[in-house]
Amino acid sequence: MIVCHCHRVNDRAVREAVEAGALDVEDVGAHCGAGTRCGSCRPTIGVLLATLGEREPVDTAA
């Protein structure tokens, strides 16, 4: 799903930003550009951050 139309950023890119350590909308913007132009996607990014933050960490060491 496209989250940021200005920069053509999808939800997968936001997820990647969170997995790379993004903690807030500004961090996501620094990582992929989402939310840094018109700002209309910032509430959606916030919802995604809240949703992704509730997930259990994935253990890739196994």
Backbone as XML, in Angstrom:
<?xml version="1.0"?>
<chain id="A" units="angstrom">
  <residue number="1" name="MET">
    <atom name="N" x="0.846" y="-1.170" z="0.000"/>
    <atom name="CA" x="0.000" y="0.000" z="0.000"/>
    <atom name="C" x="0.895" y="1.237" z="0.000"/>
  </residue>
  <residue number="2" name="ILE">
    <atom name="N" x="0.561" y="2.213" z="-0.825"/>
    <atom name="CA" x="1.302" y="3.473" z="-0.857"/>
    <atom name="C" x="0.938" y="4.290" z="0.381"/>
  </residue>
  <residue number="3" name="VAL">
    <atom name="N" x="1.942" y="4.691" z="1.118"/>
    <atom name="CA" x="1.749" y="5.498" z="2.317"/>
    <atom name="C" x="1.992" y="6.974" z="1.981"/>
  </residue>
  <residue number="4" name="CYS">
    <atom name="N" x="3.073" y="7.250" z="1.287"/>
    <atom name="CA" x="3.447" y="8.617" z="0.933"/>
    <atom name="C" x="3.425" y="8.761" z="-0.584"/>
  </residue>
  <residue number="5" name="HIS">
    <atom name="N" x="2.443" y="9.506" z="-1.080"/>
    <atom name="CA" x="2.325" y="9.694" z="-2.523"/>
    <atom name="C" x="3.401" y="10.641" z="-3.057"/>
  </residue>
  <residue number="6" name="CYS">
    <atom name="N" x="3.810" y="11.607" z="-2.275"/>
    <atom name="CA" x="4.819" y="12.567" z="-2.730"/>
    <atom name="C" x="6.135" y="11.882" z="-3.097"/>
  </residue>
  <residue number="7" name="HIS">
    <atom name="N" x="6.525" y="10.912" z="-2.277"/>
    <atom name="CA" x="7.805" y="10.229" z="-2.478"/>
    <atom name="C" x="7.631" y="8.773" z="-2.905"/>
  </residue>
  <residue number="8" name="ARG">
    <atom name="N" x="6.382" y="8.388" z="-3.160"/>
    <atom name="CA" x="6.060" y="7.014" z="-3.594"/>
    <atom name="C" x="6.665" y="5.970" z="-2.656"/>
  </residue>
  <residue number="9" name="VAL">
    <atom name="N" x="6.362" y="6.128" z="-1.381"/>
    <atom name="CA" x="6.860" y="5.216" z="-0.346"/>
    <atom name="C" x="5.715" y="4.311" z="0.082"/>
  </residue>
  <residue number="10" name="ASN">
    <atom name="N" x="5.982" y="3.011" z="0.121"/>
    <atom name="CA" x="4.933" y="2.066" z="0.530"/>
    <atom name="C" x="5.142" y="1.608" z="1.973"/>
  </residue>
  <residue number="11" name="ASP">
    <atom name="N" x="4.184" y="0.822" z="2.452"/>
    <atom name="CA" x="4.234" y="0.359" z="3.840"/>
    <atom name="C" x="5.434" y="-0.539" z="4.104"/>
  </residue>
  <residue number="12" name="ARG">
    <atom name="N" x="5.908" y="-1.240" z="3.090"/>
    <atom name="CA" x="7.092" y="-2.089" z="3.284"/>
    <atom name="C" x="8.322" y="-1.242" z="3.600"/>
  </residue>
  <residue number="13" name="ALA">
    <atom name="N" x="8.432" y="-0.086" z="2.943"/>
    <atom name="CA" x="9.562" y="0.803" z="3.224"/>
    <atom name="C" x="9.476" y="1.354" z="4.646"/>
  </residue>
  <residue number="14" name="VAL">
    <atom name="N" x="8.274" y="1.647" z="5.106"/>
    <atom name="CA" x="8.095" y="2.107" z="6.483"/>
    <atom name="C" x="8.486" y="0.991" z="7.445"/>
  </residue>
  <residue number="15" name="ARG">
    <atom name="N" x="8.069" y="-0.228" z="7.136"/>
    <atom name="CA" x="8.443" y="-1.384" z="7.977"/>
    <atom name="C" x="9.968" y="-1.529" z="8.019"/>
  </residue>
  <residue number="16" name="GLU">
    <atom name="N" x="10.624" y="-1.389" z="6.872"/>
    <atom name="CA" x="12.086" y="-1.478" z="6.826"/>
    <atom name="C" x="12.726" y="-0.384" z="7.680"/>
  </residue>
  <residue number="17" name="ALA">
    <atom name="N" x="12.144" y="0.800" z="7.651"/>
    <atom name="CA" x="12.661" y="1.897" z="8.471"/>
    <atom name="C" x="12.550" y="1.556" z="9.946"/>
  </residue>
  <residue number="18" name="VAL">
    <atom name="N" x="11.415" y="0.997" z="10.349"/>
    <atom name="CA" x="11.225" y="0.602" z="11.747"/>
    <atom name="C" x="12.216" y="-0.493" z="12.119"/>
  </residue>
  <residue number="19" name="GLU">
    <atom name="N" x="12.392" y="-1.463" z="11.248"/>
    <atom name="CA" x="13.341" y="-2.548" z="11.521"/>
    <atom name="C" x="14.773" y="-2.033" z="11.592"/>
  </residue>
  <residue number="20" name="ALA">
    <atom name="N" x="15.041" y="-0.918" z="10.911"/>
    <atom name="CA" x="16.374" y="-0.304" z="10.950"/>
    <atom name="C" x="16.548" y="0.618" z="12.157"/>
  </residue>
  <residue number="21" name="GLY">
    <atom name="N" x="15.476" y="0.782" z="12.951"/>
    <atom name="CA" x="15.595" y="1.553" z="14.184"/>
    <atom name="C" x="14.756" y="2.813" z="14.265"/>
  </residue>
  <residue number="22" name="ALA">
    <atom name="N" x="13.947" y="3.109" z="13.252"/>
    <atom name="CA" x="13.094" y="4.299" z="13.304"/>
    <atom name="C" x="12.115" y="4.201" z="14.465"/>
  </residue>
  <residue number="23" name="LEU">
    <atom name="N" x="12.035" y="5.259" z="15.263"/>
    <atom name="CA" x="11.164" y="5.266" z="16.429"/>
    <atom name="C" x="9.997" y="6.235" z="16.295"/>
  </residue>
  <residue number="24" name="ASP">
    <atom name="N" x="10.117" y="7.186" z="15.357"/>
    <atom name="CA" x="9.048" y="8.164" z="15.186"/>
    <atom name="C" x="8.953" y="8.574" z="13.713"/>
  </residue>
  <residue number="25" name="VAL">
    <atom name="N" x="7.994" y="9.450" z="13.422"/>
    <atom name="CA" x="7.741" y="9.853" z="12.038"/>
    <atom name="C" x="8.980" y="10.523" z="11.433"/>
  </residue>
  <residue number="26" name="GLU">
    <atom name="N" x="9.684" y="11.306" z="12.215"/>
    <atom name="CA" x="10.885" y="11.965" z="11.712"/>
    <atom name="C" x="11.955" y="10.949" z="11.327"/>
  </residue>
  <residue number="27" name="ASP">
    <atom name="N" x="12.118" y="9.908" z="12.131"/>
    <atom name="CA" x="13.082" y="8.846" z="11.812"/>
    <atom name="C" x="12.713" y="8.157" z="10.503"/>
  </residue>
  <residue number="28" name="VAL">
    <atom name="N" x="11.424" y="7.881" z="10.321"/>
    <atom name="CA" x="10.973" y="7.249" z="9.077"/>
    <atom name="C" x="11.297" y="8.169" z="7.902"/>
  </residue>
  <residue number="29" name="GLY">
    <atom name="N" x="11.027" y="9.456" z="8.050"/>
    <atom name="CA" x="11.336" y="10.417" z="6.998"/>
    <atom name="C" x="12.812" y="10.447" z="6.649"/>
  </residue>
  <residue number="30" name="ALA">
    <atom name="N" x="13.658" y="10.381" z="7.658"/>
    <atom name="CA" x="15.100" y="10.370" z="7.417"/>
    <atom name="C" x="15.530" y="9.115" z="6.677"/>
  </residue>
  <residue number="31" name="HIS">
    <atom name="N" x="14.832" y="8.013" z="6.930"/>
    <atom name="CA" x="15.189" y="6.735" z="6.322"/>
    <atom name="C" x="14.713" y="6.621" z="4.884"/>
  </residue>
  <residue number="32" name="CYS">
    <atom name="N" x="13.464" y="7.032" z="4.604"/>
    <atom name="CA" x="12.896" y="6.786" z="3.270"/>
    <atom name="C" x="12.222" y="7.996" z="2.640"/>
  </residue>
  <residue number="33" name="GLY">
    <atom name="N" x="12.172" y="9.118" z="3.343"/>
    <atom name="CA" x="11.586" y="10.329" z="2.790"/>
    <atom name="C" x="10.108" y="10.517" z="3.064"/>
  </residue>
  <residue number="34" name="ALA">
    <atom name="N" x="9.433" y="9.492" z="3.509"/>
    <atom name="CA" x="7.987" y="9.585" z="3.761"/>
    <atom name="C" x="7.699" y="10.643" z="4.817"/>
  </residue>
  <residue number="35" name="GLY">
    <atom name="N" x="6.695" y="11.474" z="4.542"/>
    <atom name="CA" x="6.275" y="12.483" z="5.497"/>
    <atom name="C" x="7.079" y="13.757" z="5.482"/>
  </residue>
  <residue number="36" name="THR">
    <atom name="N" x="7.989" y="13.908" z="4.521"/>
    <atom name="CA" x="8.866" y="15.076" z="4.526"/>
    <atom name="C" x="8.473" y="16.148" z="3.516"/>
  </residue>
  <residue number="37" name="ARG">
    <atom name="N" x="7.382" y="15.926" z="2.796"/>
    <atom name="CA" x="6.980" y="16.942" z="1.824"/>
    <atom name="C" x="5.689" y="17.616" z="2.265"/>
  </residue>
  <residue number="38" name="CYS">
    <atom name="N" x="4.538" y="17.104" z="1.860"/>
    <atom name="CA" x="3.272" y="17.778" z="2.191"/>
    <atom name="C" x="2.780" y="17.426" z="3.594"/>
  </residue>
  <residue number="39" name="GLY">
    <atom name="N" x="3.178" y="16.259" z="4.112"/>
    <atom name="CA" x="2.820" y="15.871" z="5.472"/>
    <atom name="C" x="1.493" y="15.161" z="5.627"/>
  </residue>
  <residue number="40" name="SER">
    <atom name="N" x="0.732" y="14.984" z="4.551"/>
    <atom name="CA" x="-0.584" y="14.348" z="4.697"/>
    <atom name="C" x="-0.495" y="12.877" z="5.099"/>
  </residue>
  <residue number="41" name="CYS">
    <atom name="N" x="0.659" y="12.258" z="4.922"/>
    <atom name="CA" x="0.812" y="10.846" z="5.278"/>
    <atom name="C" x="1.314" y="10.652" z="6.705"/>
  </residue>
  <residue number="42" name="ARG">
    <atom name="N" x="1.679" y="11.711" z="7.383"/>
    <atom name="CA" x="2.250" y="11.588" z="8.721"/>
    <atom name="C" x="1.336" y="10.855" z="9.707"/>
  </residue>
  <residue number="43" name="PRO">
    <atom name="N" x="0.009" y="11.092" z="9.697"/>
    <atom name="CA" x="-0.851" y="10.306" z="10.596"/>
    <atom name="C" x="-0.823" y="8.804" z="10.276"/>
  </residue>
  <residue number="44" name="THR">
    <atom name="N" x="-0.783" y="8.459" z="8.994"/>
    <atom name="CA" x="-0.718" y="7.046" z="8.605"/>
    <atom name="C" x="0.602" y="6.433" z="9.046"/>
  </residue>
  <residue number="45" name="ILE">
    <atom name="N" x="1.678" y="7.171" z="8.887"/>
    <atom name="CA" x="2.976" y="6.683" z="9.347"/>
    <atom name="C" x="2.946" y="6.459" z="10.854"/>
  </residue>
  <residue number="46" name="GLY">
    <atom name="N" x="2.300" y="7.364" z="11.582"/>
    <atom name="CA" x="2.168" y="7.210" z="13.028"/>
    <atom name="C" x="1.421" y="5.955" z="13.413"/>
  </residue>
  <residue number="47" name="VAL">
    <atom name="N" x="0.352" y="5.657" z="12.695"/>
    <atom name="CA" x="-0.417" y="4.434" z="12.954"/>
    <atom name="C" x="0.448" y="3.207" z="12.666"/>
  </residue>
  <residue number="48" name="LEU">
    <atom name="N" x="1.162" y="3.236" z="11.550"/>
    <atom name="CA" x="2.043" y="2.113" z="11.226"/>
    <atom name="C" x="3.117" y="1.934" z="12.282"/>
  </residue>
  <residue number="49" name="LEU">
    <atom name="N" x="3.689" y="3.021" z="12.751"/>
    <atom name="CA" x="4.692" y="2.928" z="13.817"/>
    <atom name="C" x="4.111" y="2.279" z="15.067"/>
  </residue>
  <residue number="50" name="ALA">
    <atom name="N" x="2.920" y="2.695" z="15.446"/>
    <atom name="CA" x="2.286" y="2.127" z="16.635"/>
    <atom name="C" x="1.999" y="0.653" z="16.437"/>
  </residue>
  <residue number="51" name="THR">
    <atom name="N" x="1.516" y="0.296" z="15.271"/>
    <atom name="CA" x="1.193" y="-1.098" z="14.975"/>
    <atom name="C" x="2.450" y="-1.957" z="14.928"/>
  </residue>
  <residue number="52" name="LEU">
    <atom name="N" x="3.459" y="-1.481" z="14.250"/>
    <atom name="CA" x="4.699" y="-2.249" z="14.121"/>
    <atom name="C" x="5.431" y="-2.341" z="15.445"/>
  </residue>
  <residue number="53" name="GLY">
    <atom name="N" x="5.296" y="-1.334" z="16.281"/>
    <atom name="CA" x="5.951" y="-1.343" z="17.578"/>
    <atom name="C" x="5.387" y="-2.371" z="18.532"/>
  </residue>
  <residue number="54" name="GLU">
    <atom name="N" x="4.163" y="-2.821" z="18.269"/>
    <atom name="CA" x="3.523" y="-3.810" z="19.141"/>
    <atom name="C" x="3.912" y="-5.235" z="18.786"/>
  </residue>
  <residue number="55" name="ARG">
    <atom name="N" x="4.587" y="-5.413" z="17.669"/>
    <atom name="CA" x="4.991" y="-6.751" z="17.257"/>
    <atom name="C" x="6.124" y="-7.265" z="18.130"/>
  </residue>
  <residue number="56" name="GLU">
    <atom name="N" x="6.170" y="-8.579" z="18.253"/>
    <atom name="CA" x="7.279" y="-9.197" z="18.963"/>
    <atom name="C" x="8.516" y="-9.166" z="18.078"/>
  </residue>
  <residue number="57" name="PRO">
    <atom name="N" x="9.694" y="-8.965" z="18.648"/>
    <atom name="CA" x="10.897" y="-8.991" z="17.846"/>
    <atom name="C" x="11.094" y="-10.355" z="17.194"/>
  </residue>
  <residue number="58" name="VAL">
    <atom name="N" x="11.613" y="-10.349" z="15.984"/>
    <atom name="CA" x="11.861" y="-11.591" z="15.274"/>
    <atom name="C" x="13.284" y="-12.032" z="15.559"/>
  </residue>
  <residue number="59" name="ASP">
    <atom name="N" x="13.447" y="-13.277" z="16.018"/>
    <atom name="CA" x="14.771" y="-13.813" z="16.309"/>
    <atom name="C" x="15.290" y="-14.488" z="15.051"/>
  </residue>
  <residue number="60" name="THR">
    <atom name="N" x="16.264" y="-13.880" z="14.403"/>
    <atom name="CA" x="16.814" y="-14.444" z="13.167"/>
    <atom name="C" x="18.057" y="-15.275" z="13.427"/>
  </residue>
  <residue number="61" name="ALA">
    <atom name="N" x="18.438" y="-15.425" z="14.681"/>
    <atom name="CA" x="19.651" y="-16.187" z="15.011"/>
    <atom name="C" x="19.431" y="-17.690" z="14.959"/>
  </residue>
  <residue number="62" name="ALA">
    <atom name="N" x="18.203" y="-18.126" z="14.921"/>
    <atom name="CA" x="17.916" y="-19.564" z="14.972"/>
    <atom name="C" x="18.294" y="-20.306" z="13.734"/>
  </residue>
</chain>
